[in-house]
Amino acid sequence: MDPNNQKESAMQAESSPVVTPLEEALRRAHEDPEARPAFYRMLLESTVFVRGNLPPDGNREQVQIMRWPGEDGEMMLPMFSSMEEIGQAFEEGASCLGMTVRELFRMCGDGRTIFILYPDSPLPKYFVPGEVAHVLQQDNGGVPPSRDMGGANVQLGVPDQPPQAMLDALSAFFTRHDKVKAAYLALMHNPGHDPQPTLVIGVDLPASHMERLMREITPVIAEHGPANAPVDMLRVETGNSIADFMLTETKPFYERRQPERVGFFKSLFGGGR
């Protein structure tokens, strides 16, 4: 082999970025929806680095994580895969912390924070509130871990001013998903836990389609949802106190229209056209 070519190949190898297992899993998840659950599982176990301060006593429950305001009132939280990456993004000596994504999502997933993985890469991955809530719910065996969804302190109602732009966008979105039978809107507030009420979208569809819908619907909510207002989502099924409230005390903002049944003779002679 020509020594010059050998040297050039070595230089290319040194300059080529090393692809981590998480980056490879993210690439596969982009290309294949079936690979996304595996990516989420690996993501939650992965350690990332963020700007923040640990209190003198080392109590991680009192950690202060730095976030930056976005254009529409949401908060942005960049996550870096190594100390080297975060060192390149901020000034020398900036305080940084390392923790698993699971720990970070549970600590900062307040319904108003957007997490950014690989923020300085050509293809950063954004995790909007609905996606974060869904990932944590799946990690918790399908039960939302961050809220008492049926406790005595939870107050349920309907918003005085529904976010019509979001409801219109969601209705248009649902028309393209034939498994969605209906969708509801409620307002949930636990004064002892949340500083402000949370909008909850309830969707009536088979459980096997919920995960895919969650992935596809989060950009719609992020774009059309009200600024500074957290939005959660759940599948409407009996036995859930919020879903029961939606079914008995509210009307759906979206219902799939059932095709009109046409009698045999009408259809035979064109009377149903």
C-alpha positions in Angstrom: 0.0 0.0 0.0 1.3 3.5 -0.9 2.5 5.2 2.3 0.8 8.4 1.3 -2.5 6.7 0.9 -2.0 4.9 4.2 -1.3 8.3 5.9 -4.4 9.8 4.2 -6.6 6.9 5.4 -5.3 7.3 8.9 -6.0 11.0 8.9 -9.6 10.4 7.7 -10.1 7.8 10.4 -8.9 10.3 13.1 -11.2 13.1 11.7 -14.3 10.9 11.3 -16.6 11.4 14.3 -17.2 8.3 16.5 -20.8 7.2 16.3 -22.0 6.2 19.8 -24.5 3.3 20.3 -27.2 5.9 21.2 -26.6 7.9 18.0 -26.9 4.7 16.0 -30.1 3.8 17.8 -31.5 7.3 17.1 -30.6 6.9 13.4 -32.4 3.5 13.3 -35.4 5.0 15.1 -35.7 7.8 12.5 -35.7 5.2 9.7 -37.8 2.4 11.3 -40.7 3.1 13.7 -40.3 -0.5 15.0 -36.8 0.5 16.4 -38.1 3.5 18.4 -39.0 1.6 21.6 -35.5 0.2 21.8 -34.1 3.7 21.3 -36.2 5.1 24.1 -35.1 2.3 26.5 -31.4 3.0 25.6 -32.0 6.7 26.0 -33.4 6.5 29.5 -30.4 4.5 30.6 -27.9 6.9 29.0 -25.9 9.5 30.9 -26.0 13.1 29.6 -24.4 16.3 30.8 -26.3 19.5 31.5 -25.6 22.9 33.0 -26.5 23.0 36.6 -25.4 23.1 40.3 -25.3 20.5 42.9 -26.0 21.8 46.5 -23.2 21.6 49.0 -24.8 18.7 50.8 -24.9 16.7 47.6 -28.7 16.3 47.7 -29.6 15.5 44.1 -33.3 16.3 44.8 -32.2 20.0 45.2 -30.2 20.2 42.0 -30.6 23.4 40.0 -30.7 22.7 36.2 -30.2 25.6 33.9 -32.8 26.2 31.1 -33.1 28.9 28.4 -36.4 30.5 27.2 -37.5 29.6 23.7 -39.3 31.7 21.2 -42.8 30.7 22.2 -42.5 30.8 25.9 -41.3 27.2 26.4 -38.0 26.4 28.2 -35.1 24.7 26.3 -32.8 22.3 28.0 -29.8 21.1 26.0 -28.4 17.6 26.8 -24.8 16.7 25.8 -23.4 13.2 25.5 -19.9 14.0 27.0 -18.1 16.5 29.2 -16.0 17.4 26.1 -19.1 18.4 24.1 -20.6 20.5 26.9 -17.1 22.1 27.5 -17.1 23.2 23.8 -20.5 24.8 24.1 -20.0 26.9 27.2 -17.3 29.0 28.8 -14.5 27.3 30.6 -15.2 26.5 34.2 -19.0 26.4 33.7 -20.7 24.2 36.3 -22.0 20.9 34.8 -23.8 17.8 36.0 -24.0 14.3 34.7 -27.2 12.2 35.2 -29.3 9.6 33.3 -31.9 10.9 30.9 -34.5 9.1 33.0 -33.5 11.1 36.1 -33.4 14.3 34.1 -36.8 13.8 32.4 -38.4 13.0 35.8 -36.8 16.0 37.4 -37.4 18.6 34.7 -40.4 17.2 32.7 -42.8 19.8 33.9 -44.9 20.1 30.7 -43.1 23.3 29.6 -39.6 22.1 28.9 -38.3 20.9 25.6 -35.2 18.7 25.8 -32.6 18.8 23.0 -30.3 15.9 22.5 -27.1 16.6 20.5 -27.9 20.3 20.3 -24.8 21.1 18.3 -25.1 18.3 15.8 -26.6 18.7 12.2 -29.6 16.6 13.4 -30.5 17.4 17.0 -33.3 15.5 18.5 -36.0 17.5 20.3 -38.2 15.9 23.0 -41.4 17.9 23.4 -43.5 17.6 26.6 -46.0 15.1 25.2 -43.2 12.8 24.1 -41.4 13.1 27.4 -44.5 12.2 29.3 -45.2 9.3 27.0 -41.6 7.9 27.4 -41.8 8.1 31.2 -45.3 6.6 31.2 -44.1 3.6 29.1 -41.1 3.3 31.4 -43.4 3.2 34.4 -45.5 0.3 33.1 -48.0 2.5 31.3 -48.8 4.6 34.4 -48.0 8.3 34.4 -45.2 8.6 37.1 -45.2 12.4 37.6 -48.8 13.0 38.7 -51.5 11.5 40.8 -54.0 11.1 38.0 -56.8 10.1 40.3 -56.0 11.3 43.8 -58.4 13.2 46.0 -56.5 16.5 45.5 -56.9 16.5 41.7 -59.4 19.0 40.4 -61.0 18.3 37.0 -63.0 20.6 34.8 -63.1 22.2 31.4 -61.2 25.3 30.3 -63.2 28.6 30.1 -61.4 29.4 26.9 -60.6 26.3 24.9 -57.4 26.5 22.8 -59.3 26.5 19.5 -56.3 26.6 17.2 -54.9 23.5 18.8 -58.3 21.7 18.8 -58.8 22.5 15.1 -55.3 21.3 14.2 -55.9 18.1 16.2 -59.2 17.5 14.6 -57.6 17.8 11.2 -54.9 15.4 12.3 -57.4 12.8 13.6 -59.3 12.7 10.4 -56.2 11.0 8.8 -56.2 8.3 11.5 -59.1 6.0 11.1 -58.5 4.3 14.4 -59.4 7.4 16.4 -63.1 7.3 17.3 -63.3 10.5 19.4 -61.2 13.0 21.3 -61.9 15.0 24.5 -60.5 18.0 26.3 -60.3 18.5 30.1 -58.5 20.7 32.6 -56.6 19.0 35.4 -55.1 20.7 38.5 -53.4 19.4 41.6 -52.7 22.5 43.6 -50.2 20.7 45.9 -48.2 19.5 42.9 -48.5 21.8 39.9 -48.4 25.6 39.9 -50.9 25.8 37.1 -53.6 23.6 35.5 -52.8 21.2 32.8 -54.8 20.6 29.6 -55.4 16.9 29.0 -56.3 15.5 25.6 -58.2 12.2 25.8 -58.2 10.0 22.7 -60.5 7.0 22.1 -58.6 4.5 20.1 -57.2 0.9 20.5 -54.3 0.6 22.9 -52.1 -0.9 20.2 -52.1 2.3 18.3 -51.5 4.7 21.2 -47.7 4.7 21.0 -47.6 5.6 17.3 -50.2 8.3 17.8 -48.2 9.9 20.6 -45.1 10.1 18.4 -47.0 11.7 15.6 -49.2 14.1 17.6 -46.5 15.8 19.7 -45.3 18.1 16.9 -49.0 19.2 16.3 -49.4 20.1 20.0 -46.0 21.8 20.1 -46.9 24.0 17.2 -50.5 24.8 17.9 -50.7 24.4 21.7 -51.1 27.5 23.9 -47.9 29.1 25.0 -46.8 28.5 28.6 -49.6 25.9 29.1 -48.6 22.2 29.7 -50.5 19.7 27.7 -50.8 16.0 28.6 -52.4 13.1 26.7 -54.1 9.9 27.7 -56.0 7.0 26.1 -59.7 7.1 27.1 -60.6 3.9 28.8 -63.0 3.2 31.7 -61.5 3.0 35.1 -59.3 6.1 34.7 -60.8 8.9 36.7 -59.9 11.6 34.1 -61.3 9.5 31.2 -64.5 8.8 33.2 -64.9 12.5 33.7 -64.4 13.1 30.0 -67.0 10.5 29.0 -69.6 11.6 31.5 -69.1 15.4 31.9 -67.8 16.6 28.6 -68.6 16.3 24.9 -65.9 15.3 22.4 -64.3 18.1 20.3 -63.7 15.5 17.6 -65.9 12.5 16.6 -65.2 10.3 13.6 -68.2 10.4 11.3 -69.7 6.9 10.7 -70.5 6.1 7.0 -74.2 6.1 6.4 -75.6 2.6 6.1 -77.4 2.1 2.8 -80.1 -0.6 2.4 -79.5 -3.4 -0.1 -82.1 -2.2 -2.7 -81.0 1.4 -2.3 -77.4 0.5 -3.0 -78.4 -1.8 -5.8 -80.4 0.9 -7.7 -78.2 3.9 -6.8 -80.6 5.4 -4.3 -77.9 5.9 -1.8 -75.7 8.0 -4.0 
